[in-house]
Amino acid sequence: MLAGLSHRYGILIVLAAVMALLPLTFPSGYYFRVASLVWVSAFAAIGLNILMGKAGQVSLGHAGFFGIGAYAVAIGPAHLGLPSLAALVIGAGVSALLAYLVGRPILRLRGHYLAIATLGFGILVALVITTESRWTGGPDGMAVAKLSLFGWRVSGSGAWYWITGGLLLAGTWIALNLDETPTGRAFRALHDSEIAARVTGINVNRFKLQAFVIAAVYASLAGSALAMMNGFVNPDQAGFLHSVELVTMVVLGGLGSVVGSIVGAAVLIMLPQLLTVFQEYENLLLGFIIIVSMIFMRDGIVPMVWKLMSRKRA
């Protein structure tokens, strides 16, 4: 137990140290924005990893919850006169409720049937956002009010760097602690075998639904943070390609690894920035690098590096 506690604290201390030292290397404000994108994406990926890596369930429509959170902080202040923080909380609550209502029937499915069902949910959310132009601005999107904290209007990439970094630290801490709870152990049992978990007395449907709701809330909060940081939101936030990006971050970093979610998000956000020098070959090289990574690191970057380090010590 003490070893697990020190391990969790170690991860948080290293992550906090990286966040504190990174700005010393930034030559311009642009790098603060890129790092903020990494923190937000990593937060959403951690939630999805709880569902996919811990509980062993597939979701190809997770960007739908991301879009709900993003549009909540846009619609709330613009049409309902709500403060941004209140709209953020409402968006997370709506996402949790939808995840509960939608998850009850679709989580009874398995394999590719479950993947298609979650994909349908994501497409439905994106379709509603696109067609309800009176509320959402339609395909053109809409502006998002700036976040106000105790009378201070948050603006600038530097401020958002620390806000999104704090959000990621909180999300990481929750996910790491979840592993050592009865719920976390039930998730791992589900991942290994639903039949064996059911035989041991675990309420399979209830814990699958819990994982789905937790992942939805993570995605919603990430969507709200990104929308307020950008000051604008459009239907792409809830689109299928964004769902694929989130799944890629989780799988690339390592299924079941909280640190892997952060690494996967960092790789997928930073690689396009580094490959811009290749101009029209940028997307081709990005796809090639991801394919090669998955061929030689099937378990993901972090689990593979950990295995290599263990072998070296042995």
N, C-alpha and C positions, 0 to 999 in steps of 0.2 A: 504493500500500500504506500509506504514512504517512497519507494523507488518510483512508483507511478506518479506520485505527487511532485517529486523533484523533476521528473521528466516533463510534466506539464508546465511547471514553472520555468524550466529551462527553455522550452520552446517559446513561451511568452517573452522571456527576457531577451532572447536572441532577436525575436521579431521586433520588439520595442527598440532595441539597440540599432537594428538596421534602419528603422524609421527615423530615429534621432540623428544618425550619422549620414544618411543619404543626402539631405539638403546641402551638406558641406561640399558635395561633389557636383552640384547642379550649376551649370554656367548660366542658365536663364530660367525664367518662369515657366517656359514650355515643359521642362522636365518635371516640374511640380504637377502639371496637369496629367502627364503620362503616368506618373506614379499614382496619382489619385484614381485614374482609370483602373490601374492594377489592383488597388485596394478594394474598390467597389466590386470589380469582377471576381476577385478572390472571395469576397464575402458571399456573393451569390453562389459561387462554385462550392464553397464549404457546405452550404445548405443542401445543394443538389447531391453532394457526396454523402451526406447523411442518409439520403434516400437510396442512392444507387450503390455506394460503397459499403455502407453499414447494413442497411436493411435489404439490399439486393433487389430493389425494384427499379424499373426503367421509366424514364420520363422524357419524351421528345417534344413536350409542349410547355416546358417550364418557363419559357419567356413570357407566356401568358400572364403569370403572376407578377413577373418583372414589369410588364406593361401596366397592370392594374395599379401597382405602387407608383409608377411614374405618372400616370394620368390622375391619380388621386391628389397629388400635390399640385397638379395643374388645374384641375376642375374645382377642387375645394375652395381655394382662394378666389379664383376668377368668377365662378358662378354662384357659390354659396357663401362667400365672405368668411370662410374659415381661416384661422391661422395655419401656416404651413405645417407646424408640428402636429396640430390636431388632425389635419388632412393625412399626414403620414401615418398616424396611429389608426385612423379609420381605414386607410388603404390596406394596412396589415391585417386589420380585423376582417375586412371584406375578403381578402385573399385566404385567410384561415377558414372562414365560413364556406367559401366556394370549394376550397380543397376538401373540406369535410363532406360537403354535399355531393361533389363530383367523385371524390375518392371512394365513397361507400360502394357504389356499383362497379367502377372500373378496376379497383384494386383486387376484385375477385378474379380478374383475368390474369394470365401469365404470359411470359415471353413476348413474342411479336404482337400478340393480341393487345397486351397492355401498352406496348409502345405505340401502336396505331391509335388506341383510345386516347392516350395523353396527347398525341399529335393532333387529333381532332379537336380536343379542348383548346389547345394553343391557337389553332387556325380560327376557331370560333371567336375567341377573345380578340384576335387581330382584326377579324371581319367586323365585329361590333364597333371597335375603335375607329375603323376606317369609314364605316357607313353613318355613324351618328355624328355627323359633321357639326351639328348645332352645339353639341357639348364638347366635342374633341378637336374640332378644326378639320376633321377628315384627313385625307392623305397629306395635306400640307402641315399638319401638326399644330401646336399652339405654344404660346409663351408660358413660362413657369415663373411665378412670383419668387423673389429672393427670400431666403430663410432669415428670420429674425430671432435672435436669442437675447432675451433680456434687454430689448431695445437696440441691440447691435445687429445691423444688416450684414449678413455674411456675404462677402464678395472677394474675388481674387483667388487664384490657384493655390497660393500659399496657405490661406485659411482652410480651404477645402482639403488640402493635403493632410492637415492634422485632424480634421473632422472625420474624413473617411478612414484615416489610419486608426483613430480611436474606435470607430465602428468595427473595423476588422479585428482589432485586439479583443473587443467584447465578444464578437462572433466566434473567434478562435477559442477563447476561454470556455464559452458555453459548450462548443463541440467537443473539446478535450475532456471536459468534466462529464459529458454525457456518456463517454465510453465506460466509465466506472460505476454507472448507475444501473439498477435493474432494467431500466428501459434500454440502455445501451447494450447490455448483455442479451436482451431479448432480440434486439436488432441483429446482432451477430449470429444468433441462432437461426433467425429467418434467412440470413444470407447463406448460411451453410446448407440448410435443408428445411423447407417449410414443413415437410412431413414429420421430420424428427422433432422440430419445435412444437408441433401440435401434439405429438405423442407425450412430450414432457410437460404438457399442461399450459403452454403459452397460447394466449388468445391471438392467433395469427392475424386475423382481420383487424383487430384493434390496434396492434402495434404497427402494422403496415400503414394504417390510416394516420397514426401519430407521426410517423416518419414523413408522410406526404404533407401533413399540415405544417410541420416544422420547416421543411424545405420551402414551402410556399411563403411562409412568413419571412424567411431569409431573402428570398427573391424579391418580395414586395418592398422590403426595407432598402435593398440595394437599388431597385428601380427608382424609389423616391429620392434617394441620395444622388443618383446620377442625374435625374431630371432637374433637381434644384441646383446642382453644380453647373450643368450646361445652360440652365435658364431657358430650355426649350425641350420639347418632346415630340416625337412623331411615331407612327404605327410600327416602324422598324424595330422599336424596342420590344414589341410583343411578337415579332415575326418568327417564322420557322428557322431562318438562318441564325438568328440570335440564340434560339434553343440549341441548335447544333454547336454553336461556339461554346456554350456553357458545358455541354456534354463533353466536347473535345478537351476543355480545360481539366475536367475531372479525370477523364481517362488518361490524358497525356501526363498529368502530374502523378496519378496513382490512385486507383479505386480504394477507398477505405482509409486514405491518408489525409489528415487535415493539412499537414505541411505540403503534401502533394497538390492540393487544391490551389494553394498560394503560388507554388512554383508553376503549375500549369497555366494559371491566369497570367503570371508574369511573362512566361514564354510566348503565349499567344497574343498578348498585347504588345510586347516589345519587339517581337520578330518583324512584324510589318514595318515598324519604324526603322529598323536596321536595314531592311531589304529595299527601302525606297530608292537607293542608289542604282538598283538594277532596273528601275522604271517599269517597262512593259512586262518584264520577266518576274516581277515581284510576287504575284499570286502563284505562278508556276513553281518558283523556288520554295515558297511557303508550304504549298501542298507536298512537295517532294521531301522537305525536312520533316514534316509531320509523319509521312508514310515511313520514312527511314527510322524515325524515333520509335514508332510503334512496332516495327519489325524486330529491331534489336533490343527494345525495352518494352516487352509485352505487358509487364506488370506496372509500367509507368516509370517516370524519371526517378522519383524519390525512393520507391521500393527497390529499384534496380541499383541505385547508388548505395543504399543501405546494405544490400546483399554483397556487393563488391567490397565494401568496407569490412563487413563481417568475415568474408573469406580472407582478406588481407591480414586481419588480426589473428585469425586461426592459423 
